[in-house]
Amino acid sequence: MYQKYKNVETVKPGGLELKDRLVGVQRVTKVTKGGRAFGFSAIVVVGDENGVVGHGLGKSKEVATAIAKAIEDAKKNLVRIPLNKGTLPHEQKGKYGGARVYIKPASHGTGVIAGGAVRAVLEAVGVQDVLSKSQGSSNPHNVVKATFDALLQLRSADTVAKQRGVSLEKVFKG
């Protein structure tokens, strides 16, 4: 699922205390010869609030089973996100479909300045201070995926130093 990103560390759900957040439930209608058939799709974000997060989609005829399926799907797609003292290492833009998300680190005490789907993802990751802006499409599916796009592009200072083959001091001082 995350093949196009470098340095993505996938995580197994065993031993983690994951909290799930329901981003949205949609009622889907299929019109058939015998009338309308209603179904539900749920999008869920799970995370340990310490840098591990995943998202999933579940579909079913009942809301409860759709949510349960979404949680199971989310647990299969867990990744580790680099954090820096409760915020992000650097600002980043993410894009998926028509949704664009911009996330920026903030100073201690700012809180999570984000709306809807972006807030759910950032809180599940464990970010306490961040500024964000969601532009374009407000479709929660695409906004969640755009937020993940931005988060998966984040690199910690250690990773940057390793990739460049220089010391950590040289990364900051040039």
N, C-alpha and C positions, 0 to 999 in steps of 0.2 A: 504493500500500500504506500510506503514511503520511499520508493526506490529513487525518485528524482532528487532527494535531499542527501547531502553528504553528512557524515558524522551523526546520523540519527541512531540513538541508542534505544532499541526496543526493550521493553521490560515485561517480565512474566508477572501475573497478578498474585502468585502465591506469596503469602507472608505480608502482603501490603494491606493496610487498613484503608480501603477505598470508600469515598463518599460519592454518591451519585446525585446529579442535578438534572432535573427535567427541563429541557430548553423549550420544547413545544410538542403539542399533540395536534395532529390534523385529522379531520374527518374526511375520508375519501369516499366518493360515491361512484359506483359503477352501475350504469343503467342497462338492465337486461330485459329480455322479453317478459319475464314475470314480475317486473317492477324494478325497484332500486335496491342494490346491495350495498350496505354501508360497511366500511372498514376503517381502521385507524392506523396512522403511522406516528411513531414517537421518536424524537431525537433526544438523546441523553448524553451528558458529559460525565465521566467519572474521573476522580483524581484523589491523590493522597494529601493534597495541599502542601507538598514538599518537593515539587518539581516533576511529578509523574502524572500524566493525564492521557485520556483517550476519549474518543467519541464513537457513538454507535447509533444505528437506525433499526427500529423494529416495526414490523407490520403485523396486524392481526385483526380479527373481527371484534375483539374486546380491547378496551383501553389498557387494562391491567396486564394482559399477556403481551401487548405491544411494548409496554414499558419494560417488562421483564426481558423480552428478546433484545431490546435496545441496550440494556445494561450488559447482557452477555456479549453482545457484539462489541461494545465499548471496551470490555475487559480483554478482548482479543487484540486490540489496537493500541496498547499502552506505549507511550514514549516518554523519555526523560528530557526535560527542558532545563537549560542552564539558567539559574537564578543568581542574583547578586544582592545579598542583604535585603531580601523581601521585595526587590524590584527587578527590572530587566537589565541585562548587561549593556544594551544599546537600543536605539530606536529602530523600528523595522516596519516595512509595508508588506501586506499580504493581499493576495488576490485569488478569488475563485469564482468562476462564472462572471456574473455581473456585480458581485460584492467585492468591495475593497475595504481593507481595515488597516489603520495606522495605529501602532502602539509605541509609546514613548516612556522611558523610565522617569520616575518622579521622586522628589525628595521625601524623606521619612515624614509620615504624618499626613500625607496627601490623601491616601485612600485609593480605592479603585474607582476611577472616573471612567465609567464605561456603561453602555446600555445593553439590556437584553441578553442576546446570545454571546456577545463578547465578554460581558461581565461573568456569565456562567463559566466560560472556559477559563478566564483569568483567575477566578476565585478557586476553581478546581485545581489549577496548577499550584496555587499558593502564593500568588503575587499580592502584596498588601498595598503597594504604592505604584500606581501607573496612570498615565493619561492615554486615552484612546479616542479614535474617531472612526465611525463606520460610515462609509459612503457608498453610493450606488444602491444596489438591491438590498432590501431588508429581509429577504427570504432567510429564515433562520438556518436552514440547511447550508446554504452558501456562505452565510456569515460565519458559522462555526468553522467551516472548511477554510475560509479566508484567514480566520484567526489562527488556525493550526498552521497554515502556510507561513504566516509571519513568525510564529513561535518556533517552527522547525528550522527557520533560517538563522535564528539567534546563535551566536557563538560566544563562549566564555573567553576571557583573556588568556587562560591556559591553552585552550584549543588554538587560538590565533597564534600564540607564541610557538606552539608545537608545529603548526602548519608552515610557518615562516622559517622555522629552524633558528630562532633567536631566543634570547632570554626574556623573561617576563618584564624586566625593567626596561628593556629596549623597546618593547611594544608600546609602553606608555611615554617614554622619554624621546623616542625617535632615534 
